[in-house]
């Protein structure tokens, strides 16, 4: 099997063929065939989260086809660095659409759908990012529901996608944030239990959650604020979410 890291010559060949040339479709099919192991590998990374592996493979392969059709050779980006986030984005959308439909409490789901417009209004009015309390007032909701909606709204924005760099990311970056965000969803599911547990966190821990899930800062941005490494921030967040989740299981 040819390495999918070296597909650029195939894209160059396709680019040199006329749109009506039947060989163009043959080249496209060959590129997709070579890229299938990549799609299947990414699908496997997301297995064990309530979805059949075969379903995830199909979704990942759709992402591969999208990447092949959208990639423009000669723009200074390798196909691999373009395809990985495209495929993973397709899988993430699948999880978001499937999980969001059945697992998030209705009041939180309803609040989440209104967050975008409310945030934009307050940004215009205040000239800064609104606080959860200000958003709650704008939405005419209690602060707890608004906080949980903000957490749910960010639960699939993992740094492993947002900051993907194949040459310098730690080896676990492709899946490092998924488990952490999944535990966040479990906390949202147990909203009545999670509220007092979050309130009992230290001020520093609540601030860390606020930056990550309310202000939508990436782990790298948080690390810059604290003057520590991104990996240290990841460990801190994971520890907080782990503890909250364990306490929620005991309290439920």
C-alpha positions as CSV (number, residue, x, y, z in Angstrom):
1,X,0.0,0.0,0.0
2,X,1.4,3.4,-1.0
3,X,2.0,5.9,1.8
4,X,-0.7,8.5,2.0
5,X,2.0,11.0,3.1
6,X,3.2,11.1,-0.6
7,X,0.0,11.7,-2.5
8,X,1.0,15.1,-3.9
9,X,2.2,13.7,-7.2
10,X,-1.2,12.1,-7.7
11,X,-2.9,15.5,-7.1
12,X,-0.5,17.1,-9.5
13,X,-1.4,14.5,-12.1
14,X,-5.1,15.1,-11.5
15,X,-4.7,18.9,-11.8
16,X,-3.1,18.5,-15.2
17,X,-6.0,16.6,-16.6
18,X,-9.0,18.2,-18.2
19,X,-12.3,18.0,-16.3
20,X,-13.8,15.8,-19.0
21,X,-10.9,13.4,-19.1
22,X,-12.0,10.0,-17.8
23,X,-8.6,9.4,-16.4
24,X,-9.3,12.3,-13.9
25,X,-11.9,10.2,-12.1
26,X,-9.6,7.2,-12.1
27,X,-6.9,9.2,-10.4
28,X,-9.4,10.5,-7.9
29,X,-10.4,7.0,-7.1
30,X,-6.8,5.9,-6.7
31,X,-6.1,8.8,-4.3
32,X,-9.2,7.8,-2.2
33,X,-8.1,4.2,-2.2
34,X,-4.6,5.1,-0.9
35,X,-6.1,7.4,1.8
36,X,-8.5,4.8,3.2
37,X,-6.1,3.5,5.9
38,X,-5.9,7.1,7.2
39,X,-9.7,7.4,7.4
40,X,-10.0,4.0,9.1
41,X,-7.3,4.8,11.6
42,X,-9.0,8.1,12.6
43,X,-12.3,6.2,12.9
44,X,-10.7,3.7,15.2
45,X,-9.4,6.5,17.5
46,X,-13.1,7.5,18.1
47,X,-14.3,3.9,18.8
48,X,-15.7,2.8,22.2
49,X,-17.8,6.0,22.5
50,X,-21.2,4.5,21.8
51,X,-21.0,4.3,18.0
52,X,-20.3,1.3,15.9
53,X,-16.8,1.3,14.4
54,X,-18.2,0.5,10.9
55,X,-20.5,3.6,11.1
56,X,-17.5,5.7,12.2
57,X,-15.5,4.3,9.3
58,X,-18.2,5.4,6.8
59,X,-18.3,8.9,8.3
60,X,-14.5,9.1,8.2
61,X,-14.4,8.0,4.6
62,X,-16.9,10.7,3.7
63,X,-14.5,13.1,5.3
64,X,-11.7,11.6,3.2
65,X,-13.6,12.1,0.0
66,X,-14.3,15.7,1.0
67,X,-10.6,16.3,1.7
68,X,-9.6,14.8,-1.7
69,X,-12.1,17.0,-3.5
70,X,-11.2,20.2,-1.7
71,X,-7.4,19.8,-1.6
72,X,-5.5,22.2,-3.9
73,X,-2.0,21.0,-4.6
74,X,0.7,23.7,-4.9
75,X,-0.6,25.8,-2.0
76,X,2.2,24.9,0.3
77,X,0.2,22.4,2.5
78,X,0.6,18.7,2.4
79,X,-2.4,16.6,1.8
80,X,-1.9,14.8,5.1
81,X,-2.0,18.0,7.2
82,X,-5.2,19.0,5.3
83,X,-6.9,15.7,5.4
84,X,-6.5,14.9,9.1
85,X,-8.5,17.8,10.4
86,X,-11.1,17.5,7.6
87,X,-11.7,13.8,8.4
88,X,-11.7,14.4,12.2
89,X,-14.1,17.3,11.8
90,X,-16.5,15.1,9.9
91,X,-16.4,12.5,12.7
92,X,-16.8,15.1,15.4
93,X,-19.8,16.5,13.6
94,X,-21.3,13.0,13.6
95,X,-20.8,12.7,17.3
96,X,-22.1,16.2,18.0
97,X,-25.2,15.6,15.9
98,X,-25.9,12.1,17.4
99,X,-25.0,12.8,21.0
100,X,-26.5,16.2,21.2
101,X,-29.9,14.9,20.0
102,X,-30.2,12.4,22.9
103,X,-28.0,13.2,25.8
104,X,-28.2,16.9,26.7
105,X,-31.1,17.9,29.0
106,X,-33.8,19.8,27.1
107,X,-33.5,23.1,29.1
108,X,-29.7,23.1,28.5
109,X,-30.2,22.3,24.8
110,X,-32.8,25.1,24.4
111,X,-30.4,27.6,26.1
112,X,-27.5,26.5,24.0
113,X,-29.4,27.3,20.8
114,X,-29.9,30.8,21.9
115,X,-26.4,31.5,23.2
116,X,-24.9,32.7,19.9
117,X,-27.3,35.5,19.3
118,X,-27.3,36.5,23.0
119,X,-23.5,36.6,23.1
120,X,-23.4,38.7,19.9
121,X,-25.9,41.2,21.3
122,X,-24.0,41.6,24.5
123,X,-20.7,41.9,22.7
124,X,-22.1,44.8,20.7
125,X,-23.6,46.4,23.9
126,X,-20.7,45.8,26.3
127,X,-17.7,45.9,24.0
128,X,-16.4,42.7,25.6
129,X,-17.1,39.0,26.2
130,X,-20.2,38.7,28.5
131,X,-20.0,36.8,31.7
132,X,-22.3,33.8,32.4
133,X,-24.4,36.0,34.7
134,X,-24.8,38.6,32.0
135,X,-25.8,36.0,29.5
136,X,-28.3,34.5,32.0
137,X,-29.9,37.9,32.4
138,X,-30.1,38.4,28.6
139,X,-31.6,34.9,28.1
140,X,-33.9,35.3,31.2
141,X,-32.5,32.1,32.6
142,X,-30.9,31.0,35.9
143,X,-27.1,31.2,36.0
144,X,-26.7,27.4,36.5
145,X,-28.6,26.5,33.3
146,X,-26.6,29.1,31.4
147,X,-23.3,27.8,32.7
148,X,-24.2,24.2,31.8
149,X,-25.3,25.4,28.3
150,X,-21.9,27.1,27.9
151,X,-20.1,23.9,28.9
152,X,-22.2,21.8,26.4
153,X,-21.7,24.4,23.7
154,X,-17.9,23.8,23.9
155,X,-17.9,20.1,24.7
156,X,-16.6,19.1,21.3
157,X,-14.1,21.9,20.6
158,X,-11.0,19.9,21.4
159,X,-7.5,21.4,21.1
160,X,-6.4,18.3,19.2
161,X,-8.3,19.6,16.3
162,X,-8.1,23.4,16.7
163,X,-4.3,23.3,17.1
164,X,-3.4,20.3,14.9
165,X,0.3,20.5,13.9
166,X,1.6,17.2,12.7
167,X,5.3,18.1,13.1
168,X,5.3,19.2,16.7
169,X,2.2,18.1,18.6
170,X,2.6,15.5,21.4
171,X,1.9,11.9,20.2
172,X,-1.5,11.8,21.9
173,X,-2.8,15.1,20.4
174,X,-5.2,13.5,17.9
175,X,-7.3,12.1,20.7
176,X,-6.1,13.7,23.9
177,X,-9.0,16.1,24.4
178,X,-11.8,13.8,23.5
179,X,-12.1,11.9,26.8
180,X,-12.0,15.1,28.8
181,X,-14.8,16.7,26.8
182,X,-16.8,13.4,27.0
183,X,-16.6,13.6,30.8
184,X,-17.9,17.2,30.5
185,X,-21.0,15.9,28.7
186,X,-21.5,13.4,31.5
187,X,-21.5,16.2,34.0
188,X,-24.0,18.1,31.9
189,X,-26.2,15.0,31.9
190,X,-26.1,15.1,35.7
191,X,-26.7,18.9,35.9
192,X,-28.5,18.9,39.3
193,X,-25.5,17.0,40.8
194,X,-22.8,19.0,38.9
195,X,-23.9,22.5,40.1
196,X,-22.9,22.2,43.8
197,X,-19.7,20.3,42.9
198,X,-18.6,23.1,40.5
199,X,-19.4,25.7,43.2
200,X,-17.2,23.8,45.6
201,X,-14.1,24.0,43.4
202,X,-11.3,26.4,44.4
203,X,-11.3,29.8,42.8
204,X,-8.3,28.8,40.7
205,X,-10.1,25.7,39.4
206,X,-13.3,27.6,38.6
207,X,-11.3,30.2,36.8
208,X,-9.6,27.5,34.7
209,X,-13.0,26.0,33.7
210,X,-14.3,29.5,33.0
211,X,-11.5,30.3,30.6
212,X,-11.8,26.9,28.8
213,X,-15.5,26.4,28.7
214,X,-17.0,29.9,29.1
215,X,-14.5,32.1,27.2
216,X,-13.7,29.2,24.7
217,X,-9.9,29.7,25.2
218,X,-7.7,27.0,23.8
219,X,-5.4,25.2,26.2
220,X,-2.4,27.0,24.6
221,X,-4.0,30.4,25.3
222,X,-4.7,29.4,28.9
223,X,-1.1,28.2,29.2
224,X,0.2,31.6,28.0
225,X,-1.9,33.4,30.6
226,X,-0.6,31.1,33.4
227,X,3.0,31.0,32.1
228,X,3.0,27.2,31.9
229,X,3.0,24.5,29.2
230,X,-0.1,23.4,27.2
231,X,0.4,19.9,28.5
232,X,0.3,21.2,32.1
233,X,-3.0,22.9,31.4
234,X,-4.3,19.7,29.8
235,X,-3.4,17.7,32.9
236,X,-5.0,20.3,35.2
237,X,-8.3,20.3,33.3
238,X,-8.3,16.6,33.1
239,X,-7.8,16.3,36.8
240,X,-10.6,18.7,37.6
241,X,-13.0,17.0,35.2
242,X,-12.0,13.6,36.5
243,X,-12.7,14.7,40.1
244,X,-16.0,16.3,39.3
245,X,-17.1,13.2,37.3
246,X,-16.1,10.8,40.1
247,X,-17.9,13.0,42.7
248,X,-21.0,13.1,40.4
249,X,-21.0,9.3,40.1
250,X,-20.9,9.0,43.9
251,X,-23.6,11.6,44.4
252,X,-26.0,10.5,41.7
